[in-house]
Structure formats: structure tokens, C-alpha cells
Amino acid sequence: MPNSINPVIETYSALLKTVRTAGLLRRRRTFYILLFAILLIALGAAGTGFVLLGRTWFQLVIAGVLGVLFTQFAFLAHEAAHHQIFASGRVNDWTARILGPLLVGMSYAMWVKKHTAHHQNPNTKGKDPDIHTGVVAFHEEGAATKRGLAAAFTRHQGTLLFPMILLLGFSLVMDSAKTLFGRRGVRFRYVEIGLLVLRFGALLTALFLVLPWGMALAFVGVQMGVFGFYMGASFAPNHKGMPILEAGSRVDFLTRQVVTSRNIRGGFFIDTLLGGLNHQVEHHLFPDMARPELRRSNALVREACARNGIEFTETSLLESYAIVVAYLNRVGLSAVDPFDCPLVRQFR
């Protein structure tokens, strides 16, 4: 009887077994505890600096530092949500549920729902919420639906991407509120609401007690802008500009995850800067793999891809940004020209 099993599926099964045997799926609690301690010390230092500086525009430096630190905490929450830190799934979930609202300022429930759908169907039309057409159109069909000023914006969306992600932090807060105050059921809804109220209440109270109103508002703007920019710049290289799959496409798990993802070259600095997201291919193949093990699994994944003719993409960080901007501009050209007159067009 002929073997009807897809050889690529067998390859992933063998790859997963090899990775597990090599100990690459073991938990690295010491690494994460040390990282968390360093971030807490840095957060304490920023808070001390805030108190000592008092009423001065140099406080905007502290605001920028906080934006960076909150993004680093977001990476930790992301890893806990993927069960990369602890052996217990319940402990991981609660770690993410506390870190997200309390230190990052966004809902764990909102993030998990969206991110789980993304991991199941990366870059798949109608299934991956990360390429859902909103302000930005990620494929030609989405761009073609734009009209008027939205179309004018979309035609230059790649060029406008980085200024636009300055607002991502505010968008994540709004999405969190929609999730937590929406009609759909949310587990531990009031825990998250309470942590978010505590977090924003404490931050805003400290700001308006120490700083004049104008300076306090500028502090919020800089902190949220840096946070949004850092988050957006960290996630943008991962899938944007990579192949987009049709909703009904039948693609095996290994191929789907590899061809839609992009790795970013670099050593320890890039690993830290991007929170391990630079190993996007390995992360999608082994979502619960701890950050320090992602680099070690790279050679195994490349070998499996080479044997099966699956294209493995890796670029520098700046190169990835250039690819993303060019791709979004190219997609944006599919938008209806807001200055195009239908009456004139029919006589051309």
C-alpha cells in the first residue's frame, strides 16, 4: 500500500522530535527571572529619575525610557502567553495576565485572541487579523476598497507607516477597552480592568502631581509614542511583505509557517532589541520555545527547509524595513485614485 503521508508533514514531525531530544524545548526560568529583575531595576531607576528631576522638560527623556521599558515588558508578556517561561500553563497565563495590564498597559485577553488567530493562519486572507484591512491595506483586494481620503492615504501607506505607528500605543489601549467592556465573555475580565485602572491611575496621578498639565500631557504623548513606535517597528518585519495565502489554501504547517515569516539577522543585541521576535520562523514553528533556544534551533530548521525546497527568508533589520515600506506602497497603488474622474476615464 503506497505511503499517503505528506513527506513535508513527516519532516516537521521529525524536526519536532529532534528539537525536543536536543533539549531545545526546555524552560529557561533563570534567564527570564534575571531579565525581569533587570527590567524592574531599570523601571525603578526611571521612577527615581522622575522624582529627582521634578518640573523640567528633561522629564521627556524619562518618558522615552519608559516607552522602551514597557515594550520590553510586552515581550515578556508575549513569551509568557506562549508558555515559554514556566512549565505550568496556568502560571504562564497568569504571568501574562498580570504583566500585560499592569506593566504594559494592554489587555491580555485582547492580545491572546488576536495573536492566537495569527499563529494559526499567518498571512492568510480572512483568517489572520494582522492583515485585516483597516487603516493599512495589506493586500490588493483591501486597497481596492478604499475611497476618497482613505484611498489617498493608502496610496502612500508604506511611506507613512513609521509616522503612523507612533499612534499604535493609543490604538492598543482602545482595543483593550473594547475587549474588556464589550459584550463577549472575557475570563477574569474584572481582574484585568482593575489592573489597568491601577496602572493608568498611578501613572497619571504621579504625572499631574509632579508636573504642570502641559508637561504632563507631553510626557504621556512621548511615552505612548515611543512605546507604539518600538512595538510597531519590532513586529513589522516579521510577516509584512511576505507571501499572502488565500483563505482556502491547503498548505502544510511547516511550509505555511516558514514561507510567510521573515527572520532578522543579528546576535545578542538584536535578540534583546526585538525580544526574540527576530527568530520569527522558529517562533512560529515552536511557539513555546524559550527565547535563548530559538537561535540554537535555526540550523535544524534551515536544514529541513533545504531538504524540502521551502524558501527560508532572513534579512538585516534595515533591509526588512525597506522591503515592508516598498511592499505597502506597491499594495497602496491598488487603491482607487481619489482624483480619478469616472466620466473622464471612460473616454480615455
C-alpha positions as CSV (number, residue, x, y, z in Angstrom):
1,M,0.0,0.0,0.0
2,P,1.6,3.4,-1.0
3,N,2.5,5.8,1.7
4,S,0.0,8.7,1.5
5,I,1.6,10.8,4.2
6,N,2.9,14.2,3.0
7,P,6.7,14.0,3.3
8,V,6.8,17.6,4.5
9,I,4.4,16.7,7.4
10,E,6.8,13.8,8.2
11,T,9.7,16.3,8.1
12,Y,8.1,18.6,10.6
13,S,7.3,15.6,12.9
14,A,10.9,14.5,12.7
15,L,12.1,18.1,13.2
16,L,10.0,18.5,16.3
17,K,11.3,15.2,17.7
18,T,14.9,16.3,17.1
19,V,14.3,19.7,18.7
20,R,12.7,18.0,21.8
21,T,15.5,15.4,22.0
22,A,18.1,18.2,21.9
23,G,16.5,19.8,24.9
24,L,15.6,22.9,23.0
25,L,12.0,23.0,24.4
26,R,13.2,23.1,28.0
27,R,12.2,26.0,30.1
28,R,14.8,28.7,30.9
29,R,13.4,30.2,34.1
30,T,16.7,31.6,35.3
31,F,17.1,33.6,32.0
32,Y,13.6,35.1,32.4
33,I,13.9,35.8,36.1
34,L,17.2,37.6,35.5
35,L,15.7,39.6,32.6
36,F,12.7,40.5,34.7
37,A,14.9,41.6,37.6
38,I,17.0,43.8,35.2
39,L,13.8,45.4,33.8
40,L,12.4,46.0,37.3
41,I,15.7,47.7,38.4
42,A,15.6,49.9,35.2
43,L,12.0,50.8,35.9
44,G,12.9,51.7,39.5
45,A,15.8,53.8,38.2
46,A,13.4,55.6,35.8
47,G,11.0,56.3,38.6
48,T,13.8,57.6,40.8
49,G,14.9,59.9,38.0
50,F,11.4,61.2,37.5
51,V,11.1,62.2,41.2
52,L,14.6,63.8,41.3
53,L,14.2,65.8,38.1
54,G,10.9,67.5,39.1
55,R,9.5,70.2,36.9
56,T,11.7,70.1,33.8
57,W,11.3,69.3,30.2
58,F,14.1,66.7,30.7
59,Q,11.3,64.5,32.0
60,L,10.6,63.7,28.4
61,V,13.8,61.6,28.4
62,I,12.3,59.6,31.3
63,A,9.1,59.3,29.2
64,G,11.1,57.8,26.3
65,V,12.9,55.4,28.6
66,L,9.5,54.2,30.0
67,G,8.3,53.6,26.4
68,V,11.2,51.3,25.8
69,L,10.8,49.5,29.1
70,F,7.1,48.9,28.7
71,T,7.8,47.4,25.3
72,Q,10.4,45.1,26.9
73,F,7.8,44.0,29.4
74,A,5.4,43.4,26.5
75,F,7.9,41.0,25.0
76,L,8.0,39.1,28.4
77,A,4.2,39.1,28.5
78,H,4.1,37.7,24.9
79,E,6.5,34.9,25.9
80,A,4.5,34.0,29.0
81,A,1.3,33.9,26.9
82,H,3.1,31.4,24.6
83,H,4.1,29.3,27.7
84,Q,7.8,29.8,27.1
85,I,8.7,30.7,30.7
86,F,7.3,28.2,33.1
87,A,6.4,24.5,32.9
88,S,2.9,25.3,34.2
89,G,0.5,26.7,31.6
90,R,-1.6,28.2,34.4
91,V,1.4,30.1,35.9
92,N,2.3,31.3,32.4
93,D,-1.2,32.6,31.7
94,W,-1.4,34.5,35.0
95,T,2.1,35.9,34.5
96,A,0.9,37.3,31.1
97,R,-2.4,38.4,32.5
98,I,-0.7,40.5,35.2
99,L,2.2,41.8,33.2
100,G,0.1,42.9,30.3
101,P,-2.4,45.2,32.1
102,L,-0.1,46.2,35.0
103,L,3.2,47.0,33.3
104,V,2.5,47.2,29.6
105,G,-1.0,48.8,29.7
106,M,-2.9,46.5,27.4
107,S,-5.3,43.6,27.8
108,Y,-4.0,40.0,27.9
109,A,-7.4,38.7,26.7
110,M,-7.4,41.1,23.7
111,W,-3.8,40.1,22.8
112,V,-4.3,36.4,23.1
113,K,-7.5,36.3,21.0
114,K,-5.8,38.2,18.1
115,H,-2.4,36.6,18.4
116,T,-3.7,33.0,18.5
117,A,-5.6,33.5,15.3
118,H,-2.5,35.0,13.7
119,H,-0.3,32.0,14.7
120,Q,-2.9,29.5,13.3
121,N,-3.1,31.2,9.9
122,P,-0.3,33.7,9.4
123,N,-0.7,36.0,6.4
124,T,-3.9,34.2,5.3
125,K,-6.7,36.4,3.9
126,G,-9.8,36.5,6.1
127,K,-8.2,34.5,8.9
128,D,-5.1,36.4,10.1
129,P,-6.3,39.6,12.0
130,D,-2.8,41.1,11.5
131,I,-3.6,41.6,7.8
132,H,-7.2,42.7,8.1
133,T,-7.8,45.8,6.1
134,G,-8.1,48.8,8.4
135,V,-6.1,52.0,8.2
136,V,-3.5,50.0,6.3
137,A,-4.3,47.7,3.4
138,F,-2.0,44.6,3.4
139,H,-3.2,43.2,0.0
140,E,-4.6,44.5,-3.3
141,E,-8.2,43.5,-2.6
142,G,-8.2,45.5,0.6
143,A,-6.6,48.5,-1.1
144,A,-9.2,48.4,-3.9
145,T,-12.0,49.0,-1.4
146,K,-10.6,52.4,-0.3
147,R,-12.3,55.6,-1.4
148,G,-11.7,59.3,-1.1
149,L,-9.2,60.4,1.5
150,A,-8.7,56.9,2.7
151,A,-7.6,55.9,-0.8
152,A,-5.2,58.9,-1.0
153,F,-3.6,57.8,2.3
154,T,-3.4,54.1,1.2
155,R,-1.5,55.0,-2.0
156,H,1.3,56.3,0.2
157,Q,0.8,54.0,3.2
158,G,4.3,52.5,3.1
159,T,6.0,55.9,3.3
160,L,3.6,56.9,6.1
161,L,4.0,53.6,8.1
162,F,6.6,54.7,10.6
163,P,4.9,58.0,11.5
164,M,1.7,56.2,11.8
165,I,2.9,53.5,14.3
166,L,3.6,56.4,16.7
167,L,-0.1,56.0,17.5
168,L,-0.1,52.3,17.9
169,G,0.2,52.5,21.7
170,F,-3.1,54.5,21.9
171,S,-4.7,52.0,19.5
172,L,-3.8,49.1,21.7
173,V,-5.3,50.8,24.7
174,M,-8.5,51.4,22.8
175,D,-8.6,47.8,21.6
176,S,-8.1,46.7,25.1
177,A,-11.1,48.8,26.3
178,K,-13.3,47.4,23.5
179,T,-12.4,43.9,24.5
180,L,-12.8,44.3,28.3
181,F,-16.0,46.4,28.1
182,G,-17.5,44.5,25.1
183,R,-20.4,42.1,25.3
184,R,-18.4,39.0,24.6
185,G,-17.3,36.9,27.6
186,V,-13.8,37.5,28.9
187,R,-12.2,35.4,31.5
188,F,-11.1,37.3,34.6
189,R,-12.4,40.5,33.0
190,Y,-12.5,42.5,36.2
191,V,-9.0,41.4,37.2
192,E,-7.7,43.0,34.0
193,I,-9.9,46.1,34.3
194,G,-8.7,46.5,37.9
195,L,-5.0,46.2,36.9
196,L,-5.4,48.6,34.0
197,V,-7.2,51.2,36.3
198,L,-4.4,50.8,38.9
199,R,-1.7,51.2,36.3
200,F,-3.0,54.2,34.5
201,G,-4.4,55.7,37.7
202,A,-1.0,55.5,39.4
203,L,0.9,56.8,36.4
204,L,-1.4,59.8,35.7
205,T,-1.6,60.7,39.3
206,A,2.2,60.8,39.6
207,L,2.5,62.9,36.4
208,F,-0.1,65.5,37.4
209,L,1.1,65.8,41.0
210,V,4.7,66.4,39.9
211,L,4.4,68.2,36.5
212,P,2.4,71.1,35.1
213,W,-0.5,70.0,32.9
214,G,1.2,70.8,29.6
215,M,4.3,69.0,30.6
216,A,2.4,66.0,31.9
217,L,0.4,65.7,28.7
218,A,3.7,65.9,26.7
219,F,5.1,63.2,28.9
220,V,2.2,60.9,28.1
221,G,2.5,61.7,24.4
222,V,6.2,60.9,24.3
223,Q,5.9,57.7,26.4
224,M,3.0,56.4,24.3
225,G,4.6,57.4,21.0
226,V,7.9,55.7,21.8
227,F,6.0,52.6,23.1
228,G,3.9,52.4,19.9
229,F,6.9,53.0,17.6
230,Y,9.0,50.4,19.3
231,M,6.2,47.8,19.3
232,G,5.3,48.5,15.6
233,A,8.9,48.5,14.5
234,S,9.5,45.2,16.3
235,F,6.5,43.4,14.8
236,A,6.5,44.9,11.3
237,P,9.5,42.9,9.9
238,N,8.0,39.6,10.8
239,H,5.4,39.0,8.1
240,K,4.8,42.2,6.1
241,G,5.9,41.8,2.5
242,M,6.0,38.0,2.8
243,P,3.6,35.8,0.6
244,I,-0.1,36.1,1.5
245,L,-2.2,33.0,1.3
246,E,-5.8,32.7,0.1
247,A,-8.4,31.8,2.7
248,G,-9.0,28.3,1.3
249,S,-5.3,27.4,0.6
250,R,-4.3,23.9,1.7
251,V,-0.7,24.3,2.9
252,D,1.1,22.0,5.4
253,F,2.1,23.5,8.7
254,L,5.8,23.6,8.1
255,T,5.5,25.4,4.7
256,R,2.8,27.8,5.9
257,Q,4.8,29.0,8.9
258,V,8.1,29.3,7.1
259,V,7.2,31.0,3.8
260,T,5.0,33.6,5.5
261,S,7.7,34.6,8.1
262,R,10.9,36.5,7.9
263,N,13.9,36.2,10.2
264,I,16.2,39.2,11.1
265,R,20.0,38.6,11.2
266,G,21.9,39.7,14.3
267,G,23.4,38.5,17.5
268,F,22.6,39.1,21.2
269,F,21.8,42.8,20.6
270,I,19.1,42.1,18.0
271,D,17.8,39.2,20.2
272,T,17.4,41.7,23.1
273,L,16.2,44.6,21.0
274,L,13.4,42.6,19.3
275,G,12.6,40.3,22.2
276,G,13.4,37.1,20.2
277,L,10.9,38.1,17.5
278,N,13.9,38.3,15.1
279,H,13.7,34.4,15.1
280,Q,10.2,34.6,13.7
281,V,10.4,31.4,11.7
282,E,11.5,29.3,14.6
283,H,9.0,31.0,16.9
284,H,6.1,30.1,14.6
285,L,7.3,26.5,14.3
286,F,7.8,26.1,18.1
287,P,5.7,28.8,19.8
288,D,6.5,27.6,23.3
289,M,10.3,27.6,22.7
290,A,12.2,29.8,25.2
291,R,14.0,32.8,23.6
292,P,17.6,31.6,24.3
293,E,16.8,28.3,22.4
294,L,15.5,29.9,19.2
295,R,18.9,30.7,17.8
296,R,20.1,27.2,18.5
297,S,17.2,25.6,16.5
298,N,18.0,27.8,13.4
299,A,20.4,25.3,11.8
300,L,17.9,22.4,12.2
301,V,15.1,24.4,10.7
302,R,17.2,25.6,7.7
303,E,18.3,22.0,7.0
304,A,14.7,20.8,7.0
305,C,13.7,23.6,4.7
306,A,16.6,22.9,2.3
307,R,15.7,19.2,2.0
308,N,12.1,20.1,1.1
309,G,12.7,23.1,-1.2
310,I,11.0,25.5,1.2
311,E,12.3,29.0,1.0
312,F,13.8,30.4,4.2
313,T,13.9,34.2,4.4
314,E,16.4,36.1,6.5
315,T,17.4,39.8,6.1
316,S,19.0,42.6,8.1
317,L,16.7,44.8,10.2
318,L,17.1,47.8,7.9
319,E,16.6,45.7,4.8
320,S,13.4,44.3,6.2
321,Y,12.0,47.8,6.8
322,A,12.9,48.8,3.2
323,I,11.0,45.7,1.9
324,V,8.0,46.4,4.1
325,V,7.7,50.0,3.0
326,A,8.1,49.2,-0.7
327,Y,5.6,46.4,-0.4
328,L,2.9,48.5,1.3
329,N,3.4,51.3,-1.2
330,R,3.0,48.8,-4.0
331,V,-0.2,47.4,-2.5
332,G,-1.4,51.0,-1.9
333,L,-1.2,51.8,-5.6
334,S,-4.2,49.4,-6.0
335,A,-6.3,51.9,-4.1
336,V,-8.8,54.0,-6.2
337,D,-7.2,57.3,-7.2
338,P,-9.3,59.9,-5.3
339,F,-8.7,62.4,-8.2
340,D,-9.7,59.9,-10.9
341,C,-12.9,61.0,-12.6
342,P,-15.0,58.0,-13.8
343,L,-16.6,60.2,-16.6
344,V,-13.2,61.1,-18.0
345,R,-11.8,57.6,-17.6
346,Q,-14.5,56.1,-19.9
347,F,-13.3,58.4,-22.8
348,R,-9.6,57.6,-22.4
